[in-house]
Amino acid sequence: MEKALLLIGHPGHEIRCHGWMSRARPQVQVLTTGGGASKTGRLASTKKIIEQAGAKYGDELMTFSDHEVYGFMLDQTAGPLIEWTEAVVQTILKERPTTLLTDMVEGYNSSHDLVAYLTSTAVERAAMLGWVVPQILCQPLTGPPDMAWGGKLVPAITLELTNEEFVQKLSAARGYPELADEVETALMENSAASFKKECLYTPASGTAILTTLPDAKPYYETFGEIQVSRGKFKDVIRHAQHLVPLVKTIRAAAGLSVA
């Protein structure tokens, strides 16, 4: 029987691929508890959606608060993320998934991009140790599913949801209390019908993924600068200064190239 694995940065990302999740019934792992820098997490809501879709939440991986992950990036604390990545490697070797889906690098949120980088590292390491995942995909988290990077990317797979699958997806989205505002904003900015299809893409691999961004300056840097100017953040997380060296340290610990 074919197995699938879903690795996401925040609780709630599973809604974007709800149709795929309902069909593939993957094991799901989440990097953070969600909630941003100050709010409480929302894992309980995500676990409920995962179970209702017939998928499985993986309890064997540690999950960090958003505050912890921001600290790891700013302080270059690689240890916990090395452990998390190695746990993903062991999950891949144990489950031997034929498909792995993760978040797309969009430069929108540093944690979203981080889980994509960690997943890429884990996939490479697992291949060295004996299991090459046949199909690796990523999902966009901003805008309509078929307009990733503003339409610059071509989907590898497009799933057309049935009416029943679409109703279940909308029900899951609207029934997620902690994301009520975000869901309504997404449905106002994009037609609800645009989410009746799910577009999955092929991510960059190796160290190339670290330099593959839709824009020269990630949105999370601009947002961080605004928050610092308002006194809400102390520091700005930057791609070149924080994410790239941190991920290279993690790749080196896994015995992978950093060039």
Phi and psi restraints in degrees (value plus and minus 20) as a CYANA .aco file:
   2 GLU   PHI     -90.7   -50.7
   2 GLU   PSI     120.6   160.6
   3 LYS   PHI    -137.9   -97.9
   3 LYS   PSI     133.6   173.6
   4 ALA   PHI    -152.3  -112.3
   4 ALA   PSI     134.9   174.9
   5 LEU   PHI    -152.8  -112.8
   5 LEU   PSI     113.0   153.0
   6 LEU   PHI    -138.7   -98.7
   6 LEU   PSI     101.3   141.3
   7 LEU   PHI    -139.2   -99.2
   7 LEU   PSI      96.9   136.9
   8 ILE   PHI    -147.0  -107.0
   8 ILE   PSI     135.0   175.0
   9 GLY   PHI     -99.3   -59.3
   9 GLY   PSI     -57.1   -17.1
  10 HIS   PHI    -152.6  -112.6
  10 HIS   PSI     128.0   168.0
  11 PRO   PHI     -79.2   -39.2
  11 PRO   PSI     117.0   157.0
  12 GLY   PHI      89.9   129.9
  12 GLY   PSI     -44.5    -4.5
  13 HIS   PHI     -85.3   -45.3
  13 HIS   PSI     -42.4    -2.4
  14 GLU   PHI     -84.0   -44.0
  14 GLU   PSI     -41.1    -1.1
  15 ILE   PHI     -87.8   -47.8
  15 ILE   PSI     -55.0   -15.0
  16 ARG   PHI     -81.9   -41.9
  16 ARG   PSI     -49.5    -9.5
  17 CYS   PHI    -136.7   -96.7
  17 CYS   PSI      13.6    53.6
  18 HIS   PHI     -79.6   -39.6
  18 HIS   PSI     -60.0   -20.0
  19 GLY   PHI     -84.3   -44.3
  19 GLY   PSI     -66.9   -26.9
  20 TRP   PHI     -80.6   -40.6
  20 TRP   PSI     -64.7   -24.7
  21 MET   PHI     -80.4   -40.4
  21 MET   PSI     -60.2   -20.2
  22 SER   PHI     -86.9   -46.9
  22 SER   PSI     -51.4   -11.4
  23 ARG   PHI    -102.8   -62.8
  23 ARG   PSI     -66.8   -26.8
  24 ALA   PHI    -101.5   -61.5
  24 ALA   PSI     -45.1    -5.1
  25 ARG   PHI      28.9    68.9
  25 ARG   PSI      40.0    80.0
  26 PRO   PHI     -97.3   -57.3
  26 PRO   PSI     148.4   188.4
  27 GLN   PHI    -102.6   -62.6
  27 GLN   PSI     114.8   154.8
  28 VAL   PHI    -134.8   -94.8
  28 VAL   PSI     111.7   151.7
  29 GLN   PHI    -143.4  -103.4
  29 GLN   PSI     119.5   159.5
  30 VAL   PHI    -143.0  -103.0
  30 VAL   PSI     112.7   152.7
  31 LEU   PHI     -93.1   -53.1
  31 LEU   PSI     -62.8   -22.8
  32 THR   PHI    -143.4  -103.4
  32 THR   PSI     146.0   186.0
  33 THR   PHI    -103.6   -63.6
  33 THR   PSI     -30.1     9.9
  34 GLY   PHI      60.8   100.8
  34 GLY   PSI     158.9   198.9
  35 GLY   PHI      80.9   120.9
  35 GLY   PSI     -23.7    16.3
  36 GLY   PHI      55.7    95.7
  36 GLY   PSI    -180.5  -140.5
  37 ALA   PHI     -95.1   -55.1
  37 ALA   PSI     -41.0    -1.0
  38 SER   PHI    -151.0  -111.0
  38 SER   PSI     -43.4    -3.4
  39 LYS   PHI     -99.5   -59.5
  39 LYS   PSI     141.9   181.9
  40 THR   PHI     -94.0   -54.0
  40 THR   PSI     141.5   181.5
  41 GLY   PHI     -94.5   -54.5
  41 GLY   PSI     155.4   195.4
  42 ARG   PHI    -159.2  -119.2
  42 ARG   PSI      10.4    50.4
  43 LEU   PHI     -81.5   -41.5
  43 LEU   PSI     -54.8   -14.8
  44 ALA   PHI     -79.4   -39.4
  44 ALA   PSI     -61.4   -21.4
  45 SER   PHI     -85.9   -45.9
  45 SER   PSI     -59.8   -19.8
  46 THR   PHI     -87.7   -47.7
  46 THR   PSI     -62.2   -22.2
  47 LYS   PHI     -78.7   -38.7
  47 LYS   PSI     -59.3   -19.3
  48 LYS   PHI     -83.0   -43.0
  48 LYS   PSI     -64.8   -24.8
  49 ILE   PHI     -85.0   -45.0
  49 ILE   PSI     -62.5   -22.5
  50 ILE   PHI     -79.8   -39.8
  50 ILE   PSI     -67.5   -27.5
  51 GLU   PHI     -85.9   -45.9
  51 GLU   PSI     -60.0   -20.0
  52 GLN   PHI     -85.3   -45.3
  52 GLN   PSI     -47.0    -7.0
  53 ALA   PHI    -103.9   -63.9
  53 ALA   PSI     -23.6    16.4
  54 GLY   PHI      66.0   106.0
  54 GLY   PSI     -11.6    28.4
  55 ALA   PHI    -112.5   -72.5
  55 ALA   PSI    -197.4  -157.4
  56 LYS   PHI    -149.4  -109.4
  56 LYS   PSI     110.6   150.6
  57 TYR   PHI    -105.0   -65.0
  57 TYR   PSI     109.2   149.2
  58 GLY   PHI    -108.7   -68.7
  58 GLY   PSI      94.6   134.6
  59 ASP   PHI    -106.8   -66.8
  59 ASP   PSI     -26.3    13.7
  60 GLU   PHI     -97.0   -57.0
  60 GLU   PSI     -34.9     5.1
  61 LEU   PHI    -116.5   -76.5
  61 LEU   PSI     121.9   161.9
  62 MET   PHI     -89.5   -49.5
  62 MET   PSI     130.4   170.4
  63 THR   PHI    -144.5  -104.5
  63 THR   PSI     113.1   153.1
  64 PHE   PHI    -123.1   -83.1
  64 PHE   PSI     136.6   176.6
  65 SER   PHI     -94.3   -54.3
  65 SER   PSI     138.0   178.0
  66 ASP   PHI     -78.8   -38.8
  66 ASP   PSI     -59.7   -19.7
  67 HIS   PHI     -79.2   -39.2
  67 HIS   PSI     -61.6   -21.6
  68 GLU   PHI     -83.9   -43.9
  68 GLU   PSI     -64.6   -24.6
  69 VAL   PHI     -85.2   -45.2
  69 VAL   PSI     -60.9   -20.9
  70 TYR   PHI     -79.9   -39.9
  70 TYR   PSI     -60.4   -20.4
  71 GLY   PHI     -84.4   -44.4
  71 GLY   PSI     -60.9   -20.9
  72 PHE   PHI     -77.6   -37.6
  72 PHE   PSI     -63.1   -23.1
  73 MET   PHI     -89.3   -49.3
  73 MET   PSI     -66.4   -26.4
  74 LEU   PHI     -87.5   -47.5
  74 LEU   PSI     -59.1   -19.1
  75 ASP   PHI    -113.7   -73.7
  75 ASP   PSI     -21.9    18.1
  76 GLN   PHI      39.2    79.2
  76 GLN   PSI      22.9    62.9
  77 THR   PHI    -109.1   -69.1
  77 THR   PSI      80.2   120.2
  78 ALA   PHI    -109.7   -69.7
  78 ALA   PSI     -46.0    -6.0
  79 GLY   PHI     -68.8   -28.8
  79 GLY   PSI     -77.0   -37.0
  80 PRO   PHI     -81.3   -41.3
  80 PRO   PSI     -54.4   -14.4
  81 LEU   PHI     -95.3   -55.3
  81 LEU   PSI     -50.2   -10.2
  82 ILE   PHI     -83.9   -43.9
  82 ILE   PSI     -63.4   -23.4
  83 GLU   PHI     -83.5   -43.5
  83 GLU   PSI     -62.2   -22.2
  84 TRP   PHI     -83.0   -43.0
  84 TRP   PSI     -64.4   -24.4
  85 THR   PHI     -84.2   -44.2
  85 THR   PSI     -61.8   -21.8
  86 GLU   PHI     -84.8   -44.8
  86 GLU   PSI     -55.5   -15.5
  87 ALA   PHI     -84.4   -44.4
  87 ALA   PSI     -56.8   -16.8
  88 VAL   PHI     -85.0   -45.0
  88 VAL   PSI     -61.7   -21.7
  89 VAL   PHI     -76.2   -36.2
  89 VAL   PSI     -67.6   -27.6
  90 GLN   PHI     -85.4   -45.4
  90 GLN   PSI     -55.0   -15.0
  91 THR   PHI     -84.3   -44.3
  91 THR   PSI     -62.7   -22.7
  92 ILE   PHI     -82.8   -42.8
  92 ILE   PSI     -64.6   -24.6
  93 LEU   PHI     -85.9   -45.9
  93 LEU   PSI     -54.6   -14.6
  94 LYS   PHI     -96.4   -56.4
  94 LYS   PSI     -67.8   -27.8
  95 GLU   PHI    -103.9   -63.9
  95 GLU   PSI     -46.4    -6.4
  96 ARG   PHI      30.4    70.4
  96 ARG   PSI      38.7    78.7
  97 PRO   PHI     -87.3   -47.3
  97 PRO   PSI     127.4   167.4
  98 THR   PHI    -111.5   -71.5
  98 THR   PSI     -39.5     0.5
  99 THR   PHI    -155.4  -115.4
  99 THR   PSI     116.0   156.0
 100 LEU   PHI    -148.4  -108.4
 100 LEU   PSI     107.7   147.7
 101 LEU   PHI    -138.8   -98.8
 101 LEU   PSI     115.4   155.4
 102 THR   PHI    -159.5  -119.5
 102 THR   PSI    -197.4  -157.4
 103 ASP   PHI     -95.2   -55.2
 103 ASP   PSI     131.2   171.2
 104 MET   PHI    -105.5   -65.5
 104 MET   PSI     125.4   165.4
 105 VAL   PHI     -93.6   -53.6
 105 VAL   PSI      93.8   133.8
 106 GLU   PHI    -144.6  -104.6
 106 GLU   PSI     -28.7    11.3
 107 GLY   PHI      50.6    90.6
 107 GLY   PSI      -5.4    34.6
 108 TYR   PHI    -109.7   -69.7
 108 TYR   PSI     -66.4   -26.4
 109 ASN   PHI    -155.6  -115.6
 109 ASN   PSI     109.3   149.3
 110 SER   PHI     -82.1   -42.1
 110 SER   PSI     -54.0   -14.0
 111 SER   PHI     -90.2   -50.2
 111 SER   PSI     -54.7   -14.7
 112 HIS   PHI     -81.6   -41.6
 112 HIS   PSI     -67.4   -27.4
 113 ASP   PHI     -86.7   -46.7
 113 ASP   PSI     -57.6   -17.6
 114 LEU   PHI     -80.2   -40.2
 114 LEU   PSI     -64.4   -24.4
 115 VAL   PHI     -85.5   -45.5
 115 VAL   PSI     -51.8   -11.8
 116 ALA   PHI     -85.2   -45.2
 116 ALA   PSI     -61.3   -21.3
 117 TYR   PHI     -87.0   -47.0
 117 TYR   PSI     -62.7   -22.7
 118 LEU   PHI     -86.0   -46.0
 118 LEU   PSI     -59.4   -19.4
 119 THR   PHI     -83.5   -43.5
 119 THR   PSI     -64.4   -24.4
 120 SER   PHI     -79.4   -39.4
 120 SER   PSI     -61.9   -21.9
 121 THR   PHI     -82.6   -42.6
 121 THR   PSI     -65.1   -25.1
 122 ALA   PHI     -84.4   -44.4
 122 ALA   PSI     -60.4   -20.4
 123 VAL   PHI     -83.0   -43.0
 123 VAL   PSI     -63.3   -23.3
 124 GLU   PHI     -84.5   -44.5
 124 GLU   PSI     -63.3   -23.3
 125 ARG   PHI     -85.3   -45.3
 125 ARG   PSI     -62.8   -22.8
 126 ALA   PHI     -82.0   -42.0
 126 ALA   PSI     -56.7   -16.7
 127 ALA   PHI     -83.5   -43.5
 127 ALA   PSI     -58.3   -18.3
 128 MET   PHI     -83.8   -43.8
 128 MET   PSI     -51.2   -11.2
 129 LEU   PHI    -115.7   -75.7
 129 LEU   PSI     -18.2    21.8
 130 GLY   PHI     107.4   147.4
 130 GLY   PSI     -26.9    13.1
 131 TRP   PHI    -151.0  -111.0
 131 TRP   PSI      92.8   132.8
 132 VAL   PHI    -113.7   -73.7
 132 VAL   PSI      95.6   135.6
 133 VAL   PHI     -89.0   -49.0
 133 VAL   PSI      98.6   138.6
 134 PRO   PHI     -81.7   -41.7
 134 PRO   PSI     -57.6   -17.6
 135 GLN   PHI    -151.3  -111.3
 135 GLN   PSI      98.1   138.1
 136 ILE   PHI    -136.8   -96.8
 136 ILE   PSI     106.1   146.1
 137 LEU   PHI    -151.8  -111.8
 137 LEU   PSI     141.9   181.9
 138 CYS   PHI    -157.6  -117.6
 138 CYS   PSI     135.2   175.2
 139 GLN   PHI    -138.9   -98.9
 139 GLN   PSI     117.6   157.6
 140 PRO   PHI     -93.3   -53.3
 140 PRO   PSI     128.8   168.8
 141 LEU   PHI    -136.1   -96.1
 141 LEU   PSI     -22.1    17.9
 142 THR   PHI    -147.2  -107.2
 142 THR   PSI     122.7   162.7
 143 GLY   PHI      52.7    92.7
 143 GLY   PSI    -196.7  -156.7
 144 PRO   PHI     -82.8   -42.8
 144 PRO   PSI     125.6   165.6
 145 PRO   PHI     -78.1   -38.1
 145 PRO   PSI     -49.9    -9.9
 146 ASP   PHI    -112.4   -72.4
 146 ASP   PSI     -10.1    29.9
 147 MET   PHI    -143.1  -103.1
 147 MET   PSI      19.1    59.1
 148 ALA   PHI     -79.6   -39.6
 148 ALA   PSI     116.8   156.8
 149 TRP   PHI      35.9    75.9
 149 TRP   PSI      18.2    58.2
 150 GLY   PHI      48.6    88.6
 150 GLY   PSI       4.7    44.7
 151 GLY   PHI      71.0   111.0
 151 GLY   PSI     -13.4    26.6
 152 LYS   PHI     -96.5   -56.5
 152 LYS   PSI     -41.7    -1.7
 153 LEU   PHI    -124.4   -84.4
 153 LEU   PSI     129.0   169.0
 154 VAL   PHI    -125.6   -85.6
 154 VAL   PSI     107.5   147.5
 155 PRO   PHI     -81.9   -41.9
 155 PRO   PSI     124.1   164.1
 156 ALA   PHI    -102.8   -62.8
 156 ALA   PSI     -53.1   -13.1
 157 ILE   PHI    -160.6  -120.6
 157 ILE   PSI     115.8   155.8
 158 THR   PHI    -143.6  -103.6
 158 THR   PSI      99.5   139.5
 159 LEU   PHI    -120.2   -80.2
 159 LEU   PSI     105.9   145.9
 160 GLU   PHI    -116.4   -76.4
 160 GLU   PSI      94.3   134.3
 161 LEU   PHI     -96.9   -56.9
 161 LEU   PSI     126.0   166.0
 162 THR   PHI     -92.1   -52.1
 162 THR   PSI     146.1   186.1
 163 ASN   PHI     -78.1   -38.1
 163 ASN   PSI     -60.7   -20.7
 164 GLU   PHI     -85.3   -45.3
 164 GLU   PSI     -63.0   -23.0
 165 GLU   PHI     -83.7   -43.7
 165 GLU   PSI     -58.3   -18.3
 166 PHE   PHI     -87.7   -47.7
 166 PHE   PSI     -61.0   -21.0
 167 VAL   PHI     -81.5   -41.5
 167 VAL   PSI     -62.7   -22.7
 168 GLN   PHI     -84.9   -44.9
 168 GLN   PSI     -57.5   -17.5
 169 LYS   PHI     -86.2   -46.2
 169 LYS   PSI     -67.0   -27.0
 170 LEU   PHI     -84.1   -44.1
 170 LEU   PSI     -57.1   -17.1
 171 SER   PHI     -84.0   -44.0
 171 SER   PSI     -62.3   -22.3
 172 ALA   PHI     -83.7   -43.7
 172 ALA   PSI     -62.8   -22.8
 173 ALA   PHI     -85.3   -45.3
 173 ALA   PSI     -67.3   -27.3
 174 ARG   PHI     -95.5   -55.5
 174 ARG   PSI     -35.7     4.3
 175 GLY   PHI    -116.0   -76.0
 175 GLY   PSI     -10.0    30.0
 176 TYR   PHI    -117.3   -77.3
 176 TYR   PSI      76.1   116.1
 177 PRO   PHI     -78.5   -38.5
 177 PRO   PSI     -58.7   -18.7
 178 GLU   PHI     -92.7   -52.7
 178 GLU   PSI     -36.1     3.9
 179 LEU   PHI    -133.2   -93.2
 179 LEU   PSI      -2.7    37.3
 180 ALA   PHI     -74.9   -34.9
 180 ALA   PSI     -66.8   -26.8
 181 ASP   PHI     -86.4   -46.4
 181 ASP   PSI     -62.6   -22.6
 182 GLU   PHI     -84.6   -44.6
 182 GLU   PSI     -60.3   -20.3
 183 VAL   PHI     -83.6   -43.6
 183 VAL   PSI     -67.1   -27.1
 184 GLU   PHI     -84.9   -44.9
 184 GLU   PSI     -56.7   -16.7
 185 THR   PHI     -83.8   -43.8
 185 THR   PSI     -64.2   -24.2
 186 ALA   PHI     -82.2   -42.2
 186 ALA   PSI     -59.3   -19.3
 187 LEU   PHI     -94.5   -54.5
 187 LEU   PSI     -45.0    -5.0
 188 MET   PHI     -99.0   -59.0
 188 MET   PSI     -59.1   -19.1
 189 GLU   PHI     -96.7   -56.7
 189 GLU   PSI     -46.6    -6.6
 190 ASN   PHI    -150.9  -110.9
 190 ASN   PSI     128.1   168.1
 191 SER   PHI     -85.4   -45.4
 191 SER   PSI     122.8   162.8
 192 ALA   PHI     -77.1   -37.1
 192 ALA   PSI     -55.2   -15.2
 193 ALA   PHI     -82.2   -42.2
 193 ALA   PSI     -45.5    -5.5
 194 SER   PHI     -85.6   -45.6
 194 SER   PSI     -40.3    -0.3
 195 PHE   PHI    -113.1   -73.1
 195 PHE   PSI     -12.8    27.2
 196 LYS   PHI     -97.7   -57.7
 196 LYS   PSI     -33.9     6.1
 197 LYS   PHI    -136.9   -96.9
 197 LYS   PSI     129.2   169.2
 198 GLU   PHI    -140.5  -100.5
 198 GLU   PSI     101.0   141.0
 199 CYS   PHI    -126.1   -86.1
 199 CYS   PSI     104.6   144.6
 200 LEU   PHI    -134.8   -94.8
 200 LEU   PSI     123.8   163.8
 201 TYR   PHI    -143.9  -103.9
 201 TYR   PSI     142.4   182.4
 202 THR   PHI    -113.1   -73.1
 202 THR   PSI     100.6   140.6
 203 PRO   PHI     -99.3   -59.3
 203 PRO   PSI     140.7   180.7
 204 ALA   PHI     -86.5   -46.5
 204 ALA   PSI     139.8   179.8
 205 SER   PHI    -148.9  -108.9
 205 SER   PSI     150.3   190.3
 206 GLY   PHI      41.6    81.6
 206 GLY   PSI    -172.4  -132.4
 207 THR   PHI     -94.2   -54.2
 207 THR   PSI     -33.3     6.7
 208 ALA   PHI     -80.6   -40.6
 208 ALA   PSI     -50.1   -10.1
 209 ILE   PHI     -84.1   -44.1
 209 ILE   PSI     -44.7    -4.7
 210 LEU   PHI     -94.4   -54.4
 210 LEU   PSI     -40.1    -0.1
 211 THR   PHI    -133.9   -93.9
 211 THR   PSI     -11.6    28.4
 212 THR   PHI    -121.7   -81.7
 212 THR   PSI      81.1   121.1
 213 LEU   PHI    -153.0  -113.0
 213 LEU   PSI     131.0   171.0
 214 PRO   PHI     -90.0   -50.0
 214 PRO   PSI     -46.8    -6.8
 215 ASP   PHI    -156.8  -116.8
 215 ASP   PSI     133.3   173.3
 216 ALA   PHI     -80.6   -40.6
 216 ALA   PSI     -57.9   -17.9
 217 LYS   PHI    -134.9   -94.9
 217 LYS   PSI      96.0   136.0
 218 PRO   PHI     -80.7   -40.7
 218 PRO   PSI     127.2   167.2
 219 TYR   PHI     -79.8   -39.8
 219 TYR   PSI     -55.5   -15.5
 220 TYR   PHI     -84.3   -44.3
 220 TYR   PSI     -44.2    -4.2
 221 GLU   PHI     -91.3   -51.3
 221 GLU   PSI     -64.9   -24.9
 222 THR   PHI     -81.9   -41.9
 222 THR   PSI     -64.7   -24.7
 223 PHE   PHI     -81.7   -41.7
 223 PHE   PSI     -62.9   -22.9
 224 GLY   PHI     -82.0   -42.0
 224 GLY   PSI     -59.4   -19.4
 225 GLU   PHI     -83.1   -43.1
 225 GLU   PSI     -60.1   -20.1
 226 ILE   PHI     -84.1   -44.1
 226 ILE   PSI     -63.6   -23.6
 227 GLN   PHI     -86.4   -46.4
 227 GLN   PSI     -56.0   -16.0
 228 VAL   PHI     -85.6   -45.6
 228 VAL   PSI     -62.4   -22.4
 229 SER   PHI     -84.1   -44.1
 229 SER   PSI     -46.2    -6.2
 230 ARG   PHI    -110.3   -70.3
 230 ARG   PSI     -22.3    17.7
 231 GLY   PHI      60.4   100.4
 231 GLY   PSI      -7.3    32.7
 232 LYS   PHI    -108.9   -68.9
 232 LYS   PSI     -52.2   -12.2
 233 PHE   PHI    -135.2   -95.2
 233 PHE   PSI     131.8   171.8
 234 LYS   PHI    -109.8   -69.8
 234 LYS   PSI     -53.5   -13.5
 235 ASP   PHI    -156.6  -116.6
 235 ASP   PSI     140.7   180.7
 236 VAL   PHI    -126.5   -86.5
 236 VAL   PSI     105.7   145.7
 237 ILE   PHI     -97.8   -57.8
 237 ILE   PSI     105.7   145.7
 238 ARG   PHI    -139.9   -99.9
 238 ARG   PSI     126.3   166.3
 239 HIS   PHI     -81.2   -41.2
 239 HIS   PSI     -77.9   -37.9
 240 ALA   PHI     -90.7   -50.7
 240 ALA   PSI     -54.5   -14.5
 241 GLN   PHI    -102.8   -62.8
 241 GLN   PSI     -51.1   -11.1
 242 HIS   PHI    -137.8   -97.8
 242 HIS   PSI     -75.9   -35.9
 243 LEU   PHI     -88.8   -48.8
 243 LEU   PSI     -68.1   -28.1
 244 VAL   PHI     -80.1   -40.1
 244 VAL   PSI     -72.6   -32.6
 245 PRO   PHI     -84.7   -44.7
 245 PRO   PSI     -54.7   -14.7
 246 LEU   PHI     -84.4   -44.4
 246 LEU   PSI     -66.4   -26.4
 247 VAL   PHI     -87.9   -47.9
 247 VAL   PSI     -55.0   -15.0
 248 LYS   PHI     -84.2   -44.2
 248 LYS   PSI     -57.2   -17.2
 249 THR   PHI     -82.9   -42.9
 249 THR   PSI     -61.4   -21.4
 250 ILE   PHI     -87.7   -47.7
 250 ILE   PSI     -60.8   -20.8
 251 ARG   PHI     -83.8   -43.8
 251 ARG   PSI     -62.1   -22.1
 252 ALA   PHI     -82.3   -42.3
 252 ALA   PSI     -60.0   -20.0
 253 ALA   PHI     -83.9   -43.9
 253 ALA   PSI     -46.4    -6.4
 254 ALA   PHI    -108.9   -68.9
 254 ALA   PSI     -18.2    21.8
 255 GLY   PHI      58.1    98.1
 255 GLY   PSI       6.1    46.1
 256 LEU   PHI    -127.9   -87.9
 256 LEU   PSI     140.1   180.1
 257 SER   PHI     -84.7   -44.7
 257 SER   PSI     124.5   164.5
 258 VAL   PHI    -139.7   -99.7
 258 VAL   PSI     -14.9    25.1
